[in-house]
Amino acid sequence: MWNDIAKKLMINIFSKNNPMAIIILPIMVIGHLFLGSYYPISTVENIAQENLWELDFHLLPHVLSQILVFVFICGNAFLLNFVFNRLEFNNRYIYLPTVLYVLLLFLFPFSLYFNEYLIVHTFFILSFYHLLQINQNDDARNNLFLSGLFLGVATTFSPPVAIFLVIILLSLFSIRPFSLREHLLPLTGFVFPFLWVHFVNFDWWRDLLVFTPDNELIISNSLVLVGYITVALFILLSIKVILEKRAISSVVFKRISSITLFTVIVFLGLAILMAIVHDTSIYFVLSTATLPFILPYPYIIVKKRKWFANTLFYLLLILNICKFFYT
């Protein structure tokens, strides 16, 4: 019975090519910002800043900040959804990655204000897209350079995301025969944005290893534990389903799923390491740009016992509402 009710609600809308999803998603973002205005869970001053451009997003007028938040969250959600459907992650068009991205991002109180991590997501998704487009026999020079270039821009706003450069090089080595010129292309693209940063911030290199502790970036109080458990179960279930699918899937899916799973694991590992060493939970936000590529699979493939996946989805939704009223 619960499974039938869940299907008739939001999951059924986003798991198909339903135009209603395009309308509902912006309404969700507006509702989130509206509740944040009346029941604030954080302040803009609590948002740590580490971009190398020395941009201070705290100085933005509140109205402009809200407009930019709306534009970037919706834009990133649909960009991520485009990548998921454009490549061979699934054989039919769906909108699940958009809503999952939004629900994960909403767990962070800083999603109420415009900040550098929304910019990081934009350029990281573009970098990730060009990496996944690389095939064994096609000319990869353009995709390699652009993947490195977009990652370089993302890194100037959040230096730890540079770890993805290692994933690009390792992925290239596993996909194509070694070519020094090809391996230098993403490195060249990656370095290019730093040439411009130098004109804005001469001492940018000193900021590369500066980490600002910030413990107010995830839903507060006892909801934290529920949130962590929900997302962790979601991830484990999704990885299990993907590994089962890989056994009967095409070479292309095996390639992109391997890169995606590796990226998810590396980013989660980075976030956990930073939380332990530098006492900051901020880098879990980097995973919100990768997790929506794997979390839809329990709804796409699993035919039985979908009630568990449905429960996790609605628990995530409820958490994002309760956080405004729970003190």
Summary of the structure (lengths in Angstrom):
residues: 327
radius of gyration: 19.5
end to end distance: 33.2
largest distance: 62.1
contacts: 1058
relative contact order: 0.15
helix: 72%
strand: 0%
